[in-house]
Amino acid sequence: MPDEIVHWIGETHPRTIVDGTYGGGGHTHLLLDVLPKAECSSQQEHGGVSGLSPLIIGMDRDPAVIARDDVAGGPGSDPRIELFLGSYEKSPAALEHCGRSHADGFVLDLGLSSDQLADRARGFSFTLEEAELDLRFDPESDIPAYEWLAYHSERQIADAIYQFGEERYSRRIAKMIILRAKDRSPVRTVGDLVEICRRCVPRGKNHDIHPATRTFQALRIAVNDELGILQRTLMSAADWIAPGGRVAAISFHSLEDRIVKNAFRDDERWTILTKKPLRPTEQETRDNPRSRSAKLRVAERKPDSIVNAAP
Ligand SMILES: C[S@@+](CC[C@H](N)C(=O)[O-])C[C@H]1O[C@@H](n2cnc3c(N)ncnc32)[C@H](O)[C@@H]1O
């Protein structure tokens, strides 16, 4: 939903934007159009014509994403872009590093990029069955999914698959994962887990979703602490988004969407600008079938005086 992102963020004439999920850089590069042009060096030395120089901070947890674009002459070399390797939870530190106390816009486009899905080494796609079941956004931190399975009990695995994947057959799946480990052939590859899901999850009438879809989503969320990071970030975002600044968040499943919706509703510093989440157009879902479950919510930080006004 790139046009909507540009519209909602651009409307406030931002000078500092954080793109918390840089990915292929699509949003960052479109948002350059709503930033003032880069100032010449003498203007920059004096803090620009109207204060701070225009800036988009692009953050991603995936080292391959940042290494690809953060090279001289590469897509990240526009003087208005600063790329940071790390979770968007660290946005306040990235802002501080760039000499800013606040952002005027914050964009989240949650989930996976198509590059990550196609990468054989990551295990995100259950069509690449020989790949190791890794599922980390940052392969240099924490533990891969196959180790996560080895460190957790049957109960913990079943709970995660149920809670984060809303998979009805979570107990059966967890039981078979543990049985394989006891047989000295623990789940190691994508194919190992896909086979278990095929055996445990009956095919729906319309065969509309692959039997492994919910389980893979659940493990990816658990391994990357995706919901915890989203919740903590949105709970504190009004501390570092300027009054009048906006957050635009695109989520891809109901668990993420609920966190976004509740975070905006429960903090009186936000005005919700999208009463119902915005959905992609038919044309967009035809061009990019993965966008069909996307939901965009936008909120604006109230001016401080409104929050503090006496009842
Ligand atoms: C759907 S893609 C973003 C696509 C991007 N908006 C574009 O236009 O190309 C999501 C990206 O978010 C990254 N990501 C996931 N969780 C993250 C986190 N907590 N912090 C920073 N990046 C994260 C992933 O590595 C992936 O590159």
The ligand as an SDF file (V2000), in Angstrom:
LIG
                    3D

 27 29  0  0  0  0  0  0  0  0999 V2000
    7.7600   -6.6220    4.2610 C   0  0  0  0  0  0  0  0  0  0  0  0
    9.4630   -6.2760    4.3690 S   0  0  0  0  0  0  0  0  0  0  0  0
    9.5090   -4.5190    4.1600 C   0  0  0  0  0  0  0  0  0  0  0  0
    9.4500   -4.0970    2.7360 C   0  0  0  0  0  0  0  0  0  0  0  0
    9.7050   -2.6020    2.5480 C   0  0  0  0  0  0  0  0  0  0  0  0
    8.6790   -1.7910    3.1570 N   0  0  0  0  0  0  0  0  0  0  0  0
    9.8490   -2.2110    1.0840 C   0  0  0  0  0  0  0  0  0  0  0  0
    9.1380   -1.3000    0.6460 O   0  0  0  0  0  0  0  0  0  0  0  0
   10.6730   -2.8050    0.4020 O   0  0  0  0  0  0  0  0  0  0  0  0
    9.7870   -6.4050    6.0940 C   0  0  0  0  0  0  0  0  0  0  0  0
   11.2200   -6.1640    6.5020 C   0  0  0  0  0  0  0  0  0  0  0  0
   11.2060   -5.9160    7.9050 O   0  0  0  0  0  0  0  0  0  0  0  0
   12.3490   -6.4910    8.4720 C   0  0  0  0  0  0  0  0  0  0  0  0
   12.0780   -6.6750    9.9100 N   0  0  0  0  0  0  0  0  0  0  0  0
   11.3020   -7.5930   10.5140 C   0  0  0  0  0  0  0  0  0  0  0  0
   11.2740   -7.3700   11.8460 N   0  0  0  0  0  0  0  0  0  0  0  0
   12.0440   -6.2870   12.0690 C   0  0  0  0  0  0  0  0  0  0  0  0
   12.4140   -5.5560   13.2370 C   0  0  0  0  0  0  0  0  0  0  0  0
   11.9720   -5.8900   14.4590 N   0  0  0  0  0  0  0  0  0  0  0  0
   13.2140   -4.4810   13.0990 N   0  0  0  0  0  0  0  0  0  0  0  0
   13.6770   -4.0990   11.8650 C   0  0  0  0  0  0  0  0  0  0  0  0
   13.3740   -4.7650   10.7340 N   0  0  0  0  0  0  0  0  0  0  0  0
   12.5570   -5.8430   10.8300 C   0  0  0  0  0  0  0  0  0  0  0  0
   12.5600   -7.7600    7.7050 C   0  0  0  0  0  0  0  0  0  0  0  0
   13.9160   -8.1700    7.8180 O   0  0  0  0  0  0  0  0  0  0  0  0
   12.1550   -7.3310    6.2850 C   0  0  0  0  0  0  0  0  0  0  0  0
   13.2910   -6.9080    5.5670 O   0  0  0  0  0  0  0  0  0  0  0  0
  1  2  1  0
  2  3  1  0
  2 10  1  0
  3  4  1  0
  4  5  1  0
  5  6  1  0
  5  7  1  0
  7  8  2  0
  7  9  1  0
 10 11  1  0
 11 12  1  0
 11 26  1  0
 12 13  1  0
 13 14  1  0
 13 24  1  0
 14 15  1  0
 14 23  1  0
 15 16  2  0
 16 17  1  0
 17 18  1  0
 17 23  2  0
 18 19  1  0
 18 20  2  0
 20 21  1  0
 21 22  2  0
 22 23  1  0
 24 25  1  0
 24 26  1  0
 26 27  1  0
M  CHG  2   2   1   9  -1
M  END
$$$$
